[in-house]
């Protein structure tokens, strides 16, 4: 996959045709990833670019942050006047406006395509608790079963909460334990019992199985979507307590 720098809009040559070439080349590589149902990291990268573009479009005064050679922190008090002059008179700003108008709908279309793939995979993943679920859900095991091989990958998960001045963010960390080609006798409950015997730190762990019903790339799609499903599921359980 080809990368598009985070500051692609204002970095380097500010020329409509050049930026158009960069963008279309990037979006072509995005489309190839989506055609192979490979969501990550391309989908999150695409979201970041779209959010950055929307921020610049809605709060254009932030553009000065990316033009240190023209507007510096020392000019902060004169910022409003300098910005108005650039918007009204400067050809560079006009080029940026044209590039943003060209890029916005194309980013939006690519995001819609990625969202459809994400929702298709999500709708074809089934999550179910294994055994009795304890009150504490922030640490436990994830059994992730692929399709059509029916290989089950075992993970230990840990839910984390990050907080800034405005809101809380939840994250999920996975540690891979082992892979199993399950036989008929290898039920999820039996797998859980085996792990409990090995791992004395988790005597009664929360355990969940996520089962794929369609084939999709493991690292780029199945694993990251399964993580999000588990995070949502565990967060809902915590909210109920």
Order of alpha helices (4+ residues) and beta strands (2+ residues): alpha-alpha-alpha-alpha-beta-beta-beta-beta-alpha-beta-alpha
